[in-house]
């Protein structure tokens, strides 16, 4: 009689520390198929890019040097099946675009390297705006890389306000807005608003992606739980 209670209790005592140790680690997202990871040894290297573009100041953001730099830098990732895009928005600003499925820490790592290499090649500092991209939808701004003027470390800020500002601007620039302003008797629901639809579609696509990732995480936790479940001895 006592053995029937002692064995399950002992199993619980042995299994509980294992679960306490593993569960927090299972909840931390591991590498995904879209993770970039270390890319220091990918080509073309910074030395190859510098030799092809030529180091030194001068030029404008759409000249051949800047265009070639952007093309070679993004080639480093596209040759390894990573959806990364680079373009110069001005003489002091770069757009770095990533597939929405790429983890944020990989985006930040690539942006830091982009800032370092562009500064070395062109002899001046750049601001970098980070975007995530979706199929058939406009890129969505996620973060900014800025170099403080007081000599502090470069920082990357991910902030939801960037997306809110973009969506508000899209809605204000919608061709349906004048119709809504000058037609007070017309319900907004019947006014065509394709830009608003695009913003809503982007949010829905993002929501579905997060649900799929959450389901994959649950499956991963379930598989690990089955693999580490202690065997219960028969009384």
HELIX and SHEET records of a PDB file:
HELIX    1   1 UNK A    2  UNK A   27  1                                  26    
HELIX    2   2 UNK A   46  UNK A   53  1                                   8    
HELIX    3   3 UNK A   64  UNK A   78  1                                  15    
HELIX    4   4 UNK A  104  UNK A  122  1                                  19    
HELIX    5   5 UNK A  161  UNK A  172  1                                  12    
HELIX    6   6 UNK A  177  UNK A  181  1                                   5    
HELIX    7   7 UNK A  188  UNK A  190  5                                   3    
HELIX    8   8 UNK A  194  UNK A  228  1                                  35    
SHEET    1   A 5 UNK A  84  UNK A  90  0                                        
SHEET    2   A 5 UNK A  93  UNK A  99 -1                                        
SHEET    3   A 5 UNK A 127  UNK A 134  1                                        
SHEET    4   A 5 UNK A 137  UNK A 146 -1                                        
SHEET    5   A 5 UNK A 155  UNK A 158 -1                                        
END                                                                             
